């Protein structure tokens, strides 16, 4: 990143609104704004009303100018916001004028990237900004805000500090190897590593819940024709999304619906009934159904309870994907609605037993409480798993009384993996991938 360049971008939605903001960040922000307004002096955190002038001195908009002096700004640099009217055409005219005066167009997430590089945010907090912007439920927004305010980062940093102290203890054992002191046999290293292992495992579980909140679950409804798959989709979504008839093979393509249960986004997919067929269109629908199942987090297997249960389809079993067995049409078979030992009995058409299905989905997700929950991502999960793997190797090496230097190396690698979460250790490729998902202007 060329930190000496001043960047500019529209920081508000492209939809029509009462107010729109063009944001600048960099050392040339003050000069650029002074040249395009009638302002000669800008005090930090004061609001000034001024016309925004074009190249020929014409007024292209008017509004409020606010100056945030670095390092006390979002990016840590001089930041100025031009708050004008919220039309896309007028905002683009204001933005174009800042570019004419020397600013460059900001890349996706570049304001947040500069905040990270200048130490205003760690990587978890930067990601939480994006998660907060795109959140579509109150639970998602709360979790993202918890990460943004440092809930997740604090836990990681506390573990990093404890891990560093453990490394110091191990390094001391190496440095004083010729002394008549055995740092390893006193049991403190094993006890300390087991304690850290438990804390990392607990954090991994919380991060797993956070990832579910952030990413949601892909849930595929599958089963034989006329088992009531489309009726279940309609019952879960609360809308008549799918066409429901008594004719087998009504659903021939994939139908998708997004719903939220207890704040968790679910991407529900209704698929064609699985059976042997010579109908080319239906066969294509079945092919697509199997493709969706292969990428699912969870499969809801639908069975017509008025018929003999012949088991879950072999193709699904072979995928080794978690399955919730649902017996539909219990109102016809006379079965008791609700959860049984091996299945859940429902009547999708009458909306009976649907809450039990929702509860089973939440139980599969492992989601417990939203209190104090933070947003998390797959990279966080993989980093924490890597830490646990290095701990396991270190404990095995200690048990086998292998050279203590190898134990020290495993703890060093564990520290690097843990530090990748907050960005203490991070590659340029990782930063590029993360910030490229942000919107321009943030």
Secondary structure, 3 states (H helix, E strand, C coil): CCCCCCEEEECCCCCCEEEEEEEEECCCHHHHHHHCCCCCCCCCCCEEEEEEECCCCCEEEEEEEEEECCCCCCCCCCEEEEEEEECHHHHHHHHHHHHHCCCEECCCCHHHHHHHHCCCCCHHHHHHHHHHHHCCCHHHHHHHHHHHCCHHHHHHHHHHHHHHHHHHHHHHHHHCCCCCCCCCCCCHHHHHHHHHHHHHHHHHHHHHHHHHHHHCEEEEEEECCCCCHHHHHHHHHCCCCCCCCCCCCCCCCCEEEEEEECCEEEEEEECCCCCCCCCHHHHHHHHHHHHHHHCCCEEEEEEECCCCCCCCCHHHHHHCCCEEEEEECHHHHCCCCEECCCCEECECCCCECHHHHHHHHHHHHCCCCCCCCCCCCHHHHHHHHHHHHHHHHHHHHHHCCCCHHHHHHHHHHHHHHHHHHHCCCCCHHHHHHHHCCCCCCC
